[in-house]
Amino acid sequence: METKYEEVLYLLEECVKACNHCFDACLKEKDVRMMAGCIRLDRECAESCSYTIQVIARRSPFTSQNLRLSAEICEACAEECGKHDHPHCQKCAEACRKCAEACRRVA
């Protein structure tokens, strides 16, 4: 694996973990309907980041495009999660912002 991808791979993995945790925690909130947008974007973001990890690992010719798409999805997830005061949402928003920044830098 190229060393230029070490940091972004770590941050993609951290983002997947944060999104999956947020997804699960949002499902346990009192007003789940209010969390629907957050839940949807958590899922999208985790899936996108997981796929991008695979793309990097197999040295896909579409790595840059996937990194840019993951950055967009991470930013959307960070924006949505940032609207909620729940600690899991705030932690997820922070992980998504860091991941988006790293994806754009490497893309």
C-alpha positions as CSV (number, residue, x, y, z in Angstrom):
1,M,0.0,0.0,0.0
2,E,1.3,3.4,-0.9
3,T,2.2,5.6,2.1
4,K,0.3,8.5,0.7
5,Y,-2.9,6.6,1.6
6,E,-2.0,5.6,5.2
7,E,-3.7,8.6,6.8
8,V,-6.8,8.7,4.7
9,L,-7.3,4.9,5.2
10,Y,-7.1,5.4,8.9
11,L,-9.6,8.3,8.8
12,L,-11.9,6.5,6.4
13,E,-12.0,3.6,8.9
14,E,-12.6,6.0,11.8
15,C,-15.4,7.6,9.9
16,V,-17.1,4.2,9.2
17,K,-16.9,3.4,12.9
18,A,-18.3,6.8,14.0
19,C,-21.1,6.7,11.4
20,N,-22.1,3.1,12.4
21,H,-22.1,4.1,16.1
22,C,-24.2,7.3,15.3
23,F,-26.6,5.2,13.1
24,D,-27.2,2.8,15.9
25,A,-27.5,5.4,18.6
26,C,-29.9,7.5,16.5
27,L,-32.2,4.5,16.2
28,K,-32.4,4.5,20.1
29,E,-33.3,8.2,20.4
30,K,-36.8,9.1,21.6
31,D,-37.8,10.9,18.4
32,V,-36.4,8.6,15.7
33,R,-38.4,10.4,13.0
34,M,-36.5,13.6,13.8
35,M,-33.3,11.6,13.3
36,A,-34.2,10.1,9.9
37,G,-31.9,12.4,7.9
38,C,-29.0,11.7,10.2
39,I,-29.6,7.9,10.1
40,R,-29.8,7.9,6.3
41,L,-26.6,9.9,5.9
42,D,-24.8,7.9,8.5
43,R,-25.6,4.8,6.4
44,E,-24.6,6.4,3.1
45,C,-21.4,7.7,4.6
46,A,-20.3,4.4,6.2
47,E,-21.0,2.6,2.9
48,S,-19.1,5.1,0.8
49,C,-16.1,5.1,3.1
50,S,-16.1,1.3,3.3
51,Y,-16.1,1.1,-0.5
52,T,-13.4,3.7,-0.8
53,I,-11.2,1.7,1.5
54,Q,-11.6,-1.3,-0.9
55,V,-11.0,0.9,-3.9
56,I,-7.7,2.1,-2.5
57,A,-6.7,-1.4,-1.4
58,R,-7.1,-2.8,-4.9
59,R,-5.5,0.2,-6.6
60,S,-8.5,1.0,-8.7
61,P,-8.1,3.5,-11.5
62,F,-11.2,5.2,-10.0
63,T,-9.5,6.0,-6.6
64,S,-9.5,9.7,-7.1
65,Q,-13.1,9.9,-8.1
66,N,-14.2,7.7,-5.1
67,L,-12.2,9.8,-2.8
68,R,-13.9,13.0,-4.0
69,L,-17.3,11.3,-3.8
70,S,-16.6,10.1,-0.2
71,A,-15.5,13.7,0.7
72,E,-18.9,15.0,-0.6
73,I,-20.9,12.4,1.3
74,C,-18.8,12.9,4.5
75,E,-19.4,16.7,4.3
76,A,-23.2,16.1,3.9
77,C,-23.2,13.7,6.9
78,A,-21.1,16.1,9.0
79,E,-23.5,18.9,8.2
80,E,-26.6,16.9,9.2
81,C,-25.0,15.4,12.3
82,G,-23.8,18.8,13.3
83,K,-27.4,19.9,13.7
84,H,-28.0,17.6,16.6
85,D,-26.6,18.0,20.1
86,H,-26.3,14.3,20.8
87,P,-22.7,13.4,21.7
88,H,-22.7,10.6,19.1
89,C,-23.8,13.0,16.4
90,Q,-21.1,15.6,17.3
91,K,-18.4,12.9,17.3
92,C,-19.6,11.6,14.0
93,A,-19.7,15.1,12.5
94,E,-16.0,15.6,13.6
95,A,-14.9,12.3,12.1
96,C,-16.7,13.1,8.9
97,R,-15.1,16.5,8.6
98,K,-11.6,15.0,9.2
99,C,-12.2,12.3,6.6
100,A,-13.6,14.7,4.0
101,E,-10.5,16.9,4.4
102,A,-8.2,13.9,4.0
103,C,-10.1,12.5,1.0
104,R,-9.9,15.8,-0.8
105,R,-6.2,16.2,0.0
106,V,-5.3,12.8,-1.4
107,A,-7.7,12.9,-4.4
